[in-house]
């Protein structure tokens, strides 16, 4: 059984801008994550150093990576929604 979409969908003019934003955010996160891996490989004892509230660097950095990913996802969603609203309403940025 084939179903049609409920609403009409048109061309999304914001795709190139959203793609660039996604690639930039991915590369930024990759650099931050690579820093975590680099410290873990080259200076494993540093990961055991207490940094905040008695927590070691590995735990703080790891939770920081998780929070950064969530925050970046929210930012990406917010910015993409703005791009779509602006660029698909007829006004190119």
C-alpha positions as CSV (number, residue, x, y, z in Angstrom):
1,X,0.0,0.0,0.0
2,X,1.4,3.4,-1.0
3,X,0.7,6.5,0.9
4,X,1.2,10.1,-0.2
5,X,2.8,12.8,2.0
6,X,0.3,14.7,4.2
7,X,1.7,18.1,3.3
8,X,3.2,19.4,0.1
9,X,7.0,19.6,0.1
10,X,8.9,22.0,-2.1
11,X,12.5,22.7,-2.8
12,X,14.6,23.4,0.2
13,X,16.9,26.3,-0.8
14,X,18.8,26.1,2.5
15,X,20.4,22.7,1.9
16,X,23.9,24.1,0.8
17,X,24.0,26.4,3.9
18,X,22.9,23.6,6.2
19,X,25.4,21.2,4.7
20,X,28.3,23.7,5.2
21,X,27.2,24.2,8.8
22,X,27.0,20.5,9.5
23,X,30.4,19.8,8.0
24,X,32.0,22.7,10.0
25,X,30.4,21.5,13.2
26,X,31.5,17.9,12.5
27,X,35.1,19.0,11.9
28,X,35.1,21.1,15.1
29,X,33.8,18.2,17.2
30,X,36.3,15.9,15.5
31,X,39.2,18.2,16.5
32,X,38.0,18.4,20.1
33,X,37.5,14.6,20.2
34,X,41.0,14.0,18.6
35,X,42.4,16.1,21.5
36,X,40.8,13.6,23.9
37,X,42.3,10.7,22.0
38,X,45.7,12.3,21.7
39,X,45.9,13.0,25.5
40,X,44.8,9.5,26.2
41,X,47.4,8.0,23.9
42,X,50.4,10.3,24.5
43,X,49.8,11.3,28.1
44,X,47.7,8.6,29.8
45,X,48.8,9.6,33.3
46,X,47.4,13.1,32.6
47,X,43.9,11.6,32.2
48,X,44.1,10.5,35.9
49,X,44.9,14.1,37.1
50,X,42.2,15.6,39.3
51,X,40.8,18.7,37.7
52,X,37.3,19.6,39.0
53,X,35.6,18.5,42.2
54,X,38.0,15.6,42.6
55,X,37.1,14.2,39.2
56,X,39.9,13.1,36.9
57,X,40.5,14.7,33.5
58,X,39.2,11.6,31.6
59,X,35.7,11.9,33.3
60,X,35.5,15.6,32.9
61,X,36.6,15.6,29.3
62,X,34.4,12.7,28.5
63,X,31.3,14.3,30.0
64,X,32.3,17.5,28.3
65,X,32.3,15.7,24.9
66,X,28.8,14.4,25.6
67,X,27.5,17.8,26.6
68,X,29.2,19.5,23.7
69,X,27.5,17.0,21.3
70,X,24.1,17.7,22.7
71,X,24.7,21.5,22.7
72,X,26.0,21.4,19.1
73,X,22.9,19.4,18.1
74,X,20.6,22.0,19.6
75,X,22.5,24.8,18.0
76,X,22.4,23.0,14.6
77,X,18.7,22.5,14.9
78,X,18.1,26.2,15.8
79,X,20.3,27.6,13.0
80,X,18.9,25.2,10.4
81,X,15.3,26.2,11.3
82,X,16.3,29.8,10.9
83,X,17.9,29.1,7.5
84,X,14.8,27.2,6.3
85,X,12.4,29.9,7.5
86,X,14.4,32.7,5.8
87,X,15.5,31.1,2.6
88,X,12.4,29.1,1.8
89,X,10.1,32.0,2.5
90,X,11.4,33.8,-0.6
91,X,14.2,35.8,0.9
92,X,17.7,34.5,0.3
93,X,20.3,35.5,2.8
